Amino acid sequence: MELKMFYRTQRELAVDLNKLVDSYWREEIKENDLIVGIKNLYLHNQEKLIKDNEFTKVVQQQCGKRRLAIVGRVLEFN
């Protein structure tokens, strides 16, 4: 799965985050690939993913609780 490094909007980031988690759930990628992908997205797009110690509103609305639970665990974020 090919992901961009930098995103212009929170919505674009959320769409690819959804694709990443969904492909893991469909067993198209391995757990390690999921972890590396999430960490890379976070590393290069922190301000679009997290604000004031929680996921940004756009990301919350686009991704939903189940996906963000996984992302939060990978990033060790509460």
C-alpha positions as CSV (number, residue, x, y, z in Angstrom):
1,M,0.0,0.0,0.0
2,E,1.4,3.3,-1.1
3,L,1.0,6.3,1.3
4,K,2.0,9.9,0.9
5,M,4.4,11.4,3.3
6,F,2.8,14.8,3.7
7,Y,-0.9,15.7,3.5
8,R,-2.4,19.1,2.7
9,T,-5.6,18.6,4.7
10,Q,-6.8,16.6,7.7
11,R,-9.4,15.0,5.5
12,E,-6.8,13.6,3.1
13,L,-4.9,12.2,6.0
14,A,-8.0,10.6,7.5
15,V,-8.9,8.9,4.2
16,D,-5.5,7.2,3.9
17,L,-5.5,6.3,7.6
18,N,-8.9,4.6,7.0
19,K,-7.4,2.7,4.0
20,L,-4.5,1.6,6.1
21,V,-6.5,0.3,9.0
22,D,-9.1,-1.3,6.7
23,S,-6.5,-3.1,4.7
24,Y,-5.2,-4.5,7.9
25,W,-8.6,-5.7,8.9
26,R,-9.0,-7.3,5.5
27,E,-5.7,-9.0,6.1
28,E,-4.1,-7.4,3.0
29,I,-1.2,-6.1,5.1
30,K,0.6,-7.5,8.1
31,E,0.4,-6.0,11.6
32,N,4.0,-4.6,11.3
33,D,3.1,-2.8,8.1
34,L,0.2,-1.2,9.9
35,I,2.3,0.0,12.8
36,V,5.0,1.4,10.5
37,G,2.4,3.1,8.3
38,I,0.6,4.7,11.3
39,K,3.9,5.9,12.9
40,N,5.1,7.4,9.6
41,L,1.8,9.2,9.1
42,Y,2.0,10.6,12.6
43,L,5.7,11.5,12.3
44,H,5.2,13.7,9.2
45,N,1.6,15.0,10.0
46,Q,1.4,15.5,13.7
47,E,-0.4,18.8,13.6
48,K,-3.1,17.4,11.3
49,L,-3.6,14.3,13.4
50,I,-3.5,15.4,17.0
51,K,-4.4,18.8,18.6
52,D,-4.6,19.6,22.3
53,N,-3.8,15.9,23.2
54,E,-6.6,14.4,21.2
55,F,-7.4,13.5,17.6
56,T,-8.5,16.5,15.5
57,K,-12.2,16.8,15.0
58,V,-12.0,16.1,11.2
59,V,-10.0,12.9,11.8
60,Q,-12.5,11.8,14.6
61,Q,-15.4,12.3,12.2
62,Q,-13.8,10.7,9.2
63,C,-12.2,7.7,11.0
64,G,-14.5,6.7,13.8
65,K,-13.9,5.2,17.2
66,R,-12.9,1.7,16.2
67,R,-10.1,2.8,13.8
68,L,-8.9,5.5,16.1
69,A,-8.7,3.0,19.0
70,I,-6.1,1.1,16.9
71,V,-4.3,4.2,15.9
72,G,-4.2,5.4,19.5
73,R,-2.8,2.0,20.7
74,V,-0.1,2.1,18.1
75,L,0.9,5.6,19.0
76,E,0.4,4.9,22.8
77,F,-1.9,7.9,22.9
78,N,-4.9,8.3,25.2
